Amino acid sequence: MQDVMKMGLVRRKKNASPIHSNYPIQWLLMYSDLLKFGYNPYAPEFCSLIREGKANQKYWRLMFPVVDFMIRNRSLLGKNVSRSLDWLDMTAEELLITQPRGAYDPDVGALGS
C-alpha cells in the first residue's frame, strides 16, 4: 500500500487500501463466501501481507472482524455489496454458490507439479 502512495496512484492513504480500491464485484465475492462458507476469501492474502511486513498485524486483527461484520450486514463499507448488486441488477438471492465447501478450492497436488 505504501508503494501505491509513493507512485501517486491514490491521493489519500485510506484509498490505498484494497478494501477501498478493489473492483466492485469483489464485495459480492466476499459477501457470498462469508454467508456460504463463513470466511473472508481475502484472509490468506492479508495474512501474507502481514507476514511480509506490508500490513499492520494489530490493525488487521481488529479490523478483520469489523470488516466481515459490515459486509455480512451490508452496512457502512458493506453498503458496497448493495451498490454492486444494484449495478448488476441482481438480488442477494441470485448470488449462488452451488457446490459444497471445498469444491472450488484448487487442486493442491497440481500446484506442486
N, CA and C atoms as an extended XYZ file, in Angstrom:
339
Properties=species:S:1:pos:R:3:atomname:S:1:resname:S:1:resid:I:1 pbc="F F F"
N         0.822       -1.173        0.000 N   MET     1
C         0.000        0.000        0.000 CA  MET     1
C         0.877        1.253        0.000 C   MET     1
N         2.031        1.148        0.638 N   GLN     2
C         2.947        2.290        0.653 CA  GLN     2
C         3.435        2.602       -0.758 C   GLN     2
N         3.678        1.551       -1.546 N   ASP     3
C         4.127        1.767       -2.926 CA  ASP     3
C         3.057        2.463       -3.753 C   ASP     3
N         1.802        2.108       -3.508 N   VAL     4
C         0.695        2.751       -4.224 CA  VAL     4
C         0.699        4.249       -3.936 C   VAL     4
N         0.941        4.601       -2.679 N   MET     5
C         1.007        6.017       -2.299 CA  MET     5
C         2.213        6.703       -2.949 C   MET     5
N         3.389        6.069       -2.855 N   LYS     6
C         4.615        6.654       -3.420 CA  LYS     6
C         4.493        6.887       -4.921 C   LYS     6
N         3.795        5.983       -5.602 N   MET     7
C         3.644        6.100       -7.051 CA  MET     7
C         2.588        7.119       -7.435 C   MET     7
N         1.898        7.669       -6.446 N   GLY     8
C         0.892        8.685       -6.723 CA  GLY     8
C        -0.379        8.142       -7.355 C   GLY     8
N        -0.662        6.853       -7.145 N   LEU     9
C        -1.849        6.260       -7.758 CA  LEU     9
C        -3.136        6.595       -7.011 C   LEU     9
N        -2.998        7.018       -5.769 N   VAL    10
C        -4.153        7.470       -4.990 CA  VAL    10
C        -3.764        8.738       -4.255 C   VAL    10
N        -4.761        9.541       -3.938 N   ARG    11
C        -4.486       10.829       -3.282 CA  ARG    11
C        -4.350       10.707       -1.776 C   ARG    11
N        -5.138        9.811       -1.181 N   ARG    12
C        -5.128        9.679        0.277 CA  ARG    12
C        -4.760        8.251        0.666 C   ARG    12
N        -4.082        8.126        1.803 N   LYS    13
C        -3.625        6.816        2.259 CA  LYS    13
C        -4.780        5.826        2.419 C   LYS    13
N        -5.917        6.285        2.950 N   LYS    14
C        -7.044        5.362        3.159 CA  LYS    14
C        -7.521        4.745        1.853 C   LYS    14
N        -7.351        5.469        0.749 N   ASN    15
C        -7.787        4.937       -0.538 CA  ASN    15
C        -6.803        3.945       -1.144 C   ASN    15
N        -5.640        3.788       -0.517 N   ALA    16
C        -4.672        2.808       -0.992 CA  ALA    16
C        -5.025        1.410       -0.517 C   ALA    16
N        -5.907        1.322        0.452 N   SER    17
C        -6.313        0.031        0.995 CA  SER    17
C        -7.111       -0.750       -0.043 C   SER    17
N        -6.839       -2.052       -0.179 N   PRO    18
C        -7.629       -2.870       -1.106 CA  PRO    18
C        -9.111       -2.863       -0.771 C   PRO    18
N        -9.445       -2.610        0.465 N   ILE    19
C       -10.860       -2.557        0.848 CA  ILE    19
C       -11.566       -1.433        0.102 C   ILE    19
N       -10.859       -0.339       -0.142 N   HIS    20
C       -11.469        0.806       -0.823 CA  HIS    20
C       -11.265        0.773       -2.334 C   HIS    20
N       -10.228        0.093       -2.790 N   SER    21
C        -9.852        0.235       -4.189 CA  SER    21
C       -10.218       -0.950       -5.079 C   SER    21
N       -10.648       -2.054       -4.519 N   ASN    22
C       -10.934       -3.228       -5.335 CA  ASN    22
C       -12.126       -3.023       -6.253 C   ASN    22
N       -12.124       -3.789       -7.310 N   TYR    23
C       -13.221       -3.786       -8.268 CA  TYR    23
C       -14.521       -4.108       -7.537 C   TYR    23
N       -15.619       -3.436       -7.864 N   PRO    24
C       -16.878       -3.603       -7.112 CA  PRO    24
C       -17.350       -5.043       -6.956 C   PRO    24
N       -17.075       -5.902       -7.899 N   ILE    25
C       -17.576       -7.273       -7.798 CA  ILE    25
C       -16.908       -8.034       -6.650 C   ILE    25
N       -15.759       -7.543       -6.192 N   GLN    26
C       -15.071       -8.198       -5.070 CA  GLN    26
C       -15.940       -8.194       -3.817 C   GLN    26
N       -16.737       -7.144       -3.645 N   TRP    27
C       -17.633       -7.091       -2.492 CA  TRP    27
C       -18.603       -8.261       -2.513 C   TRP    27
N       -19.072       -8.620       -3.702 N   LEU    28
C       -20.015       -9.720       -3.825 CA  LEU    28
C       -19.345      -11.062       -3.539 C   LEU    28
N       -18.098      -11.194       -3.950 N   LEU    29
C       -17.363      -12.425       -3.660 CA  LEU    29
C       -17.177      -12.595       -2.155 C   LEU    29
N       -16.788      -11.515       -1.491 N   MET    30
C       -16.614      -11.585       -0.041 CA  MET    30
C       -17.946      -11.882        0.640 C   MET    30
N       -18.990      -11.196        0.215 N   TYR    31
C       -20.306      -11.366        0.816 CA  TYR    31
C       -20.793      -12.812        0.677 C   TYR    31
N       -20.722      -13.349       -0.518 N   SER    32
C       -21.222      -14.710       -0.737 CA  SER    32
C       -20.378      -15.742        0.006 C   SER    32
N       -19.064      -15.577        0.047 N   ASP    33
C       -18.211      -16.525        0.777 CA  ASP    33
C       -18.440      -16.438        2.280 C   ASP    33
N       -18.624      -15.222        2.791 N   LEU    34
C       -18.904      -15.078        4.220 CA  LEU    34
C       -20.221      -15.756        4.583 C   LEU    34
N       -21.230      -15.595        3.750 N   LEU    35
C       -22.528      -16.199        4.051 CA  LEU    35
C       -22.519      -17.708        3.871 C   LEU    35
N       -21.923      -18.177        2.792 N   LYS    36
C       -21.969      -19.613        2.469 CA  LYS    36
C       -20.928      -20.427        3.244 C   LYS    36
N       -19.699      -19.895        3.316 N   PHE    37
C       -18.606      -20.668        3.893 CA  PHE    37
C       -18.140      -20.161        5.259 C   PHE    37
N       -18.545      -18.949        5.621 N   GLY    38
C       -18.192      -18.427        6.934 CA  GLY    38
C       -16.810      -17.805        7.032 C   GLY    38
N       -16.180      -17.529        5.905 N   TYR    39
C       -14.868      -16.879        5.956 CA  TYR    39
C       -14.716      -15.888        4.814 C   TYR    39
N       -13.805      -14.947        5.032 N   ASN    40
C       -13.492      -13.941        4.025 CA  ASN    40
C       -12.403      -14.508        3.112 C   ASN    40
N       -12.645      -14.578        1.810 N   PRO    41
C       -11.662      -15.183        0.907 CA  PRO    41
C       -10.353      -14.403        0.815 C   PRO    41
N       -10.331      -13.193        1.345 N   TYR    42
C        -9.106      -12.401        1.288 CA  TYR    42
C        -8.242      -12.565        2.530 C   TYR    42
N        -8.706      -13.320        3.511 N   ALA    43
C        -7.924      -13.516        4.740 CA  ALA    43
C        -6.520      -14.054        4.452 C   ALA    43
N        -6.356      -15.082        3.617 N   PRO    44
C        -4.992      -15.575        3.353 CA  PRO    44
C        -4.079      -14.515        2.724 C   PRO    44
N        -4.642      -13.712        1.837 N   GLU    45
C        -3.842      -12.659        1.192 CA  GLU    45
C        -3.382      -11.625        2.215 C   GLU    45
N        -4.283      -11.223        3.096 N   PHE    46
C        -3.904      -10.251        4.114 CA  PHE    46
C        -2.910      -10.843        5.103 C   PHE    46
N        -3.063      -12.116        5.412 N   CYS    47
C        -2.093      -12.773        6.302 CA  CYS    47
C        -0.694      -12.763        5.681 C   CYS    47
N        -0.627      -12.999        4.385 N   SER    48
C         0.668      -12.939        3.691 CA  SER    48
C         1.249      -11.533        3.754 C   SER    48
N         0.409      -10.527        3.542 N   LEU    49
C         0.888       -9.141        3.618 CA  LEU    49
C         1.409       -8.821        5.016 C   LEU    49
N         0.742       -9.326        6.034 N   ILE    50
C         1.186       -9.104        7.407 CA  ILE    50
C         2.535       -9.784        7.633 C   ILE    50
N         2.667      -11.050        7.207 N   ARG    51
C         3.939      -11.771        7.381 CA  ARG    51
C         5.089      -11.096        6.634 C   ARG    51
N         4.780      -10.484        5.507 N   GLU    52
C         5.812       -9.800        4.712 CA  GLU    52
C         6.090       -8.390        5.224 C   GLU    52
N         5.376       -7.965        6.257 N   GLY    53
C         5.573       -6.629        6.815 CA  GLY    53
C         4.930       -5.524        5.995 C   GLY    53
N         4.020       -5.884        5.109 N   LYS    54
C         3.369       -4.894        4.245 CA  LYS    54
C         2.021       -4.434        4.778 C   LYS    54
N         1.553       -5.059        5.858 N   ALA    55
C         0.299       -4.665        6.502 CA  ALA    55
C         0.488       -4.802        8.010 C   ALA    55
N        -0.223       -3.997        8.756 N   ASN    56
C        -0.080       -3.949       10.202 CA  ASN    56
C        -0.941       -5.025       10.872 C   ASN    56
N        -0.277       -5.931       11.619 N   GLN    57
C        -0.986       -7.037       12.249 CA  GLN    57
C        -2.012       -6.560       13.272 C   GLN    57
N        -1.639       -5.604       14.114 N   LYS    58
C        -2.560       -5.128       15.141 CA  LYS    58
C        -3.812       -4.509       14.510 C   LYS    58
N        -3.596       -3.729       13.463 N   TYR    59
C        -4.721       -3.093       12.772 CA  TYR    59
C        -5.665       -4.147       12.206 C   TYR    59
N        -5.128       -5.129       11.466 N   TRP    60
C        -5.971       -6.110       10.799 CA  TRP    60
C        -6.565       -7.129       11.763 C   TRP    60
N        -5.909       -7.372       12.901 N   ARG    61
C        -6.502       -8.256       13.911 CA  ARG    61
C        -7.812       -7.641       14.420 C   ARG    61
N        -7.822       -6.338       14.549 N   LEU    62
C        -9.017       -5.617       14.974 CA  LEU    62
C       -10.009       -5.455       13.824 C   LEU    62
N        -9.496       -5.097       12.652 N   MET    63
C       -10.376       -4.722       11.546 CA  MET    63
C       -11.017       -5.896       10.802 C   MET    63
N       -10.374       -7.053       10.764 N   PHE    64
C       -10.962       -8.173       10.024 CA  PHE    64
C       -12.361       -8.522       10.512 C   PHE    64
N       -12.571       -8.701       11.814 N   PRO    65
C       -13.947       -8.990       12.256 CA  PRO    65
C       -14.905       -7.833       11.989 C   PRO    65
N       -14.405       -6.609       12.079 N   VAL    66
C       -15.250       -5.432       11.822 CA  VAL    66
C       -15.659       -5.396       10.347 C   VAL    66
N       -14.698       -5.598        9.465 N   VAL    67
C       -14.987       -5.592        8.025 CA  VAL    67
C       -15.950       -6.727        7.675 C   VAL    67
N       -15.693       -7.917        8.220 N   ASP    68
C       -16.593       -9.045        7.944 CA  ASP    68
C       -18.009       -8.746        8.424 C   ASP    68
N       -18.140       -8.140        9.602 N   PHE    69
C       -19.456       -7.767       10.118 CA  PHE    69
C       -20.147       -6.781        9.175 C   PHE    69
N       -19.411       -5.774        8.727 N   MET    70
C       -20.002       -4.778        7.827 CA  MET    70
C       -20.460       -5.413        6.524 C   MET    70
N       -19.659       -6.340        5.999 N   ILE    71
C       -20.016       -6.992        4.738 CA  ILE    71
C       -21.242       -7.875        4.929 C   ILE    71
N       -21.232       -8.714        5.972 N   ARG    72
C       -22.376       -9.604        6.224 CA  ARG    72
C       -23.680       -8.826        6.384 C   ARG    72
N       -23.589       -7.683        7.051 N   ASN    73
C       -24.782       -6.888        7.350 CA  ASN    73
C       -25.035       -5.767        6.345 C   ASN    73
N       -24.157       -5.671        5.350 N   ARG    74
C       -24.290       -4.670        4.286 CA  ARG    74
C       -24.458       -3.270        4.858 C   ARG    74
N       -23.625       -2.971        5.861 N   SER    75
C       -23.648       -1.659        6.497 CA  SER    75
C       -22.286       -0.994        6.368 C   SER    75
N       -22.263        0.327        6.487 N   LEU    76
C       -21.032        1.122        6.346 CA  LEU    76
C       -20.316        0.706        5.069 C   LEU    76
N       -19.079        0.211        5.143 N   LEU    77
C       -18.383       -0.215        3.921 CA  LEU    77
C       -19.126       -1.337        3.209 C   LEU    77
N       -19.848       -2.145        3.982 N   GLY    78
C       -20.615       -3.246        3.414 CA  GLY    78
C       -21.737       -2.807        2.499 C   GLY    78
N       -22.071       -1.515        2.518 N   LYS    79
C       -23.078       -0.999        1.584 CA  LYS    79
C       -22.624       -1.188        0.141 C   LYS    79
N       -21.318       -1.387       -0.045 N   ASN    80
C       -20.810       -1.650       -1.393 CA  ASN    80
C       -21.388       -2.943       -1.954 C   ASN    80
N       -21.769       -3.874       -1.093 N   VAL    81
C       -22.430       -5.099       -1.546 CA  VAL    81
C       -23.739       -4.722       -2.238 C   VAL    81
N       -24.534       -3.897       -1.578 N   SER    82
C       -25.816       -3.481       -2.167 CA  SER    82
C       -25.601       -2.670       -3.435 C   SER    82
N       -24.611       -1.789       -3.429 N   ARG    83
C       -24.329       -0.992       -4.635 CA  ARG    83
C       -23.935       -1.897       -5.803 C   ARG    83
N       -23.113       -2.906       -5.519 N   SER    84
C       -22.685       -3.814       -6.579 CA  SER    84
C       -23.851       -4.648       -7.093 C   SER    84
N       -24.713       -5.097       -6.188 N   LEU    85
C       -25.901       -5.838       -6.620 CA  LEU    85
C       -26.788       -4.961       -7.490 C   LEU    85
N       -26.986       -3.728       -7.082 N   ASP    86
C       -27.794       -2.801       -7.883 CA  ASP    86
C       -27.163       -2.565       -9.247 C   ASP    86
N       -25.836       -2.391       -9.260 N   TRP    87
C       -25.095       -2.146      -10.500 CA  TRP    87
C       -25.292       -3.296      -11.484 C   TRP    87
N       -25.343       -4.516      -10.947 N   LEU    88
C       -25.520       -5.702      -11.784 CA  LEU    88
C       -26.992       -6.081      -11.973 C   LEU    88
N       -27.889       -5.291      -11.364 N   ASP    89
C       -29.323       -5.577      -11.416 CA  ASP    89
C       -29.606       -6.989      -10.899 C   ASP    89
N       -29.025       -7.294       -9.714 N   MET    90
C       -29.176       -8.611       -9.087 CA  MET    90
C       -29.734       -8.453       -7.679 C   MET    90
N       -30.215       -9.548       -7.141 N   THR    91
C       -30.581       -9.606       -5.729 CA  THR    91
C       -29.573      -10.503       -5.021 C   THR    91
N       -29.528      -10.410       -3.701 N   ALA    92
C       -28.611      -11.251       -2.925 CA  ALA    92
C       -28.924      -12.730       -3.131 C   ALA    92
N       -30.187      -13.049       -3.320 N   GLU    93
C       -30.589      -14.441       -3.523 CA  GLU    93
C       -30.046      -15.011       -4.836 C   GLU    93
N       -29.707      -14.136       -5.767 N   GLU    94
C       -29.178      -14.603       -7.052 CA  GLU    94
C       -27.681      -14.906       -6.999 C   GLU    94
N       -27.027      -14.564       -5.899 N   LEU    95
C       -25.622      -14.930       -5.725 CA  LEU    95
C       -25.581      -16.395       -5.323 C   LEU    95
N       -25.228      -17.237       -6.231 N   LEU    96
C       -25.295      -18.666       -5.969 CA  LEU    96
C       -23.918      -19.306       -5.920 C   LEU    96
N       -23.707      -20.050       -4.876 N   ILE    97
C       -22.577      -20.966       -4.797 CA  ILE    97
C       -23.248      -22.325       -4.731 C   ILE    97
N       -23.110      -23.093       -5.779 N   THR    98
C       -23.883      -24.326       -5.875 CA  THR    98
C       -23.119      -25.566       -5.421 C   THR    98
N       -21.834      -25.447       -5.232 N   GLN    99
C       -21.025      -26.584       -4.820 CA  GLN    99
C       -20.749      -26.531       -3.323 C   GLN    99
N       -20.488      -27.651       -2.680 N   PRO   100
C       -20.199      -27.645       -1.242 CA  PRO   100
C       -18.836      -27.031       -0.944 C   PRO   100
N       -18.628      -26.719        0.321 N   ARG   101
C       -17.359      -26.149        0.781 CA  ARG   101
C       -16.198      -27.019        0.304 C   ARG   101
N       -15.203      -26.392       -0.258 N   GLY   102
C       -14.007      -27.083       -0.738 CA  GLY   102
C       -14.040      -27.408       -2.215 C   GLY   102
N       -15.215      -27.444       -2.814 N   ALA   103
C       -15.326      -27.813       -4.226 CA  ALA   103
C       -14.645      -26.801       -5.143 C   ALA   103
N       -14.557      -25.560       -4.702 N   TYR   104
C       -13.957      -24.518       -5.535 CA  TYR   104
C       -12.462      -24.344       -5.264 C   TYR   104
N       -11.937      -25.079       -4.284 N   ASP   105
C       -10.524      -24.951       -3.930 CA  ASP   105
C        -9.652      -25.540       -5.036 C   ASP   105
N        -8.473      -24.961       -5.241 N   PRO   106
C        -7.587      -25.501       -6.279 CA  PRO   106
C        -7.061      -26.885       -5.887 C   PRO   106
N        -6.707      -27.673       -6.874 N   ASP   107
C        -6.085      -28.971       -6.644 CA  ASP   107
C        -4.642      -28.715       -6.207 C   ASP   107
N        -4.361      -28.884       -4.938 N   VAL   108
C        -3.043      -28.569       -4.391 CA  VAL   108
C        -1.970      -29.439       -5.014 C   VAL   108
N        -2.289      -30.687       -5.346 N   GLY   109
C        -1.331      -31.570       -5.985 CA  GLY   109
C        -0.882      -31.037       -7.341 C   GLY   109
N        -1.800      -30.433       -8.076 N   ALA   110
C        -1.477      -29.887       -9.400 CA  ALA   110
C        -0.581      -28.662       -9.281 C   ALA   110
N        -0.678      -27.932       -8.159 N   LEU   111
C         0.146      -26.745       -7.987 CA  LEU   111
C         1.613      -27.089       -7.781 C   LEU   111
N         1.884      -28.258       -7.211 N   GLY   112
C         3.263      -28.656       -6.926 CA  GLY   112
C         3.988      -29.217       -8.130 C   GLY   112
N         3.289      -29.499       -9.226 N   SER   113
C         3.919      -30.086      -10.403 CA  SER   113
C         4.709      -29.101      -11.197 C   SER   113
